[in-house]
Amino acid sequence: QVQLVESGGGLVQAGGSLRLSCAASGTISRVHVMAWYRQAPGKQRELVAKITRGGISNYTDSVKGRFTISRDNAKNTVYLQMNSLKPEDTAVYYCNAIIGWGPFYEYWGQGTQVAVSS
């Protein structure tokens, strides 16, 4: 059984910063790609950023230059540093991870709320 547990969400003013964390726990063989998604009210869930085990990262255009994804493989943890937050960043943020040696399984966290006030 694998669990992804997120932390770090909250309410912040526009221009502020938050750091999200997500730790994978349980019977873990190998964690491959880790990612952050978000879902705003009335919108579809979208990929925010992802990072490979080797540290290669990708971002959606709207967060480039403001958000930074990183990971600690020894701790099976992924982080999302969010700077210069905007009201449009308000959403529930979900952690995602691909785990296994083959077959591979996809896991989701429970979500953490980020609210940015103008």
N, C-alpha and C positions, 0 to 999 in steps of 0.2 A: 504494500500500500504506500503510495506516494502522495504527499501533500505539499502544496505551494502556499506559503503564508506571507501575505503582504503587510506592510506597515508604512507609515509615513505620510499618509494623506491628511487633508485638513483644509481649513479656510485661510486664504491669504489674499492680500490686496494686489491689485495689478502692479506688475514690476517686481514683485517679490519672488522668493525661491522656496522650493520644497525638494526634499530628497525621498524618493520611494525606495523601499527595499523589498526583496522577495527571496525567501529561503526555501529551498526544497529539502524535505525531510522524509524519512521512511527507508524502505528498501530500494536504494538507488544504485544502479549499475554504472551508468555513465550519462551525464547531462550534455546534450549537444547544443543546439541553438536555444537561446533564451530570448524572450521578447516581452515588450510591453504593448498592450492594446488599450484603447479607450472607447467608451461609448457614452455619448452625450444624449440627453433626453430627446426622443423622437428621431434619433439618427442610428445608422448602422455602426456596429463595432468596426474600428479601423486600427490598422497597425501603426504604432507610433515609432518604434525603434526595435531593432533586433541585433543580436551579437552572437557570433560563432564562438565555439570553444577556444579557438585561436585568437579571438579578439577583434575580428573584422566586424564592423558595425555598419548599419544602414538606418536612415531616418526618413520619415515622411517629410515632404518639403516644408510644411507649415511649422516644423519645430527645429529645422536645421539652424545651427548657430546658437540655439537657446537651450536645448536639451542635450545631455550626454549620458549614454548608456555605458555601463561597465559591469564587470563580473569578477567574482573571486571563485575560481574553480575548486579550491580546497574547501571552501565553505558551501559550495553549491548555491551561491547567492548572486543575484543580479540586482543592480541599482539603476535608478533613473534620477539624475540630477536635473532639476527643472529650474531654469533661471528666466528672468524677464517674463514672468507669467502674464498671460492675457486672459480676459474673461472668456474668450472662445476656447481656452484650454480646460474649462470646467467640464468634468466628465467623471465617470467611474473608470478607474484604471485597473486593468487586469494583467497579471503576470501569466506568461505562457512558457512552457518548456517541452522540448522533445527529449525523451529519456529512453535509454535502452542500448543493447548491443546488437539488436536485430532479432526479433521485430522491434520496432520503435513505437513508443506510445506518446501521445500528446496529453499534457496536463494543464489545467487552468487553476489560478487562484480564485479566491472568493470575491475579489475586487476591493478597491479602496477609493473612497470619494475624494476628489480634488475640486474645490470650489474657489474661483478667483473673482473677487469683487472689483468693480470699477471705481 
